[in-house]
């Protein structure tokens, strides 16, 4: 296969990957106006966890008790991307333990 064809194919694959990644993020994260927490997943689960900044680290709160964190992770907020920092400012709602674990793994990597 010619080098130009390989470059075009790789470029198309990269564009598709970027598009579908962005689509997945936008599909699961919807920001609400008014400074309310950012919502993820569907709202049909019972327990809602909220990720926020606590003294420079990512903390997990239970939605009903936003005064003290359920747990504080060892993930420094300063190492996160700007988008993630903004999401933590308003609070990132997660409606299942599975989504919570996946999100923490993503933030920690």
N, C-alpha and C positions, 0 to 999 in steps of 0.2 A: 504494500500500500504506500502511496506517495506521502511524503512528510506533510504537505499542505492539507491533504485529506484528513490525516490523523489530527492535525491541529484544529481543523474545523469540527470534527466529531467531538474532540475533547472540549472545545469551546461550547458546543451545543449542550453537552452533558453538564457542564458547569452551570450554564444558564438555567437549565431545567432544575438542577439541584437547588440553586439559589431561589428560583421562583417558588418551588414547592415548599422549601423551608420557610420562606416569608409567608406563604399562604397558610401554612400550618400555624405559625405564630399568630398571625392576625386572626385566624379562625378560633383560636383558643383564648386569646387575650383581648378583652374589649374594655377600653377605658371609659369610665363614666365621668360626666362633668360634676362640678360642685365639690371637688376634693374628696369624694367618696372613694372607698377602696376599689382597686381594679379587680375585676371579676374574671375568674377562669373556670372552665368546665361548665357543666350544667348545674342548675341549682336544685337538683332533686335528691342530693345526698343529705344525710342528717348532720354530720359534723363538718364544720367549716373551719379550716385553718387559715391564718393570716400571717404572711411573712412581712416583717418590718425590720428596720434598723434599730438595734439596741446597743448603745455605747460603742458604735463602730463595727458591730458584728450582726450577721443575719440571725434574727430570732423568730421563733415560731410561737404564735399566739393562738388561742382558741377564740373564735369570733365573739363569743359572749363575754369574754374576760380580756379586754384590751389594755388593762392596767398593768399586768405583769406577764412576762413571757412564760409559756409552758416550758420552753427550753431555749437556750442560746447556743448557736453553733459556733464552730471555730472558723467560719468563713468571714474574712474581713470584707466589709462593704467597699473599702478603698480599692480592692482588686477587681471589682465587678465592672461590667460595661456601663456606659452612661444610661442606656435604656433600663437596665436592671436596677440601677440606683434610683431612677425616677419612679419605677414601679414600687420599690420599697418605701419611698417617701409617703405614698398614699396608702400603701398596704396591698399585698398581692394575695387575693383570696384563692384558696384551693379547696375543692369540695370532696376530696378523698385522700386517704393515706397514701395510696399508690401515686397520685399526682404530686403529693407533698414530697415523697421520697424521690421521685424522678426530678422534680424541680430543684431540690437540694443537691442532688448529684450533679445536675447541670451547672448550678451556681458554683459548686466546689471544684469543678474541673477547669 
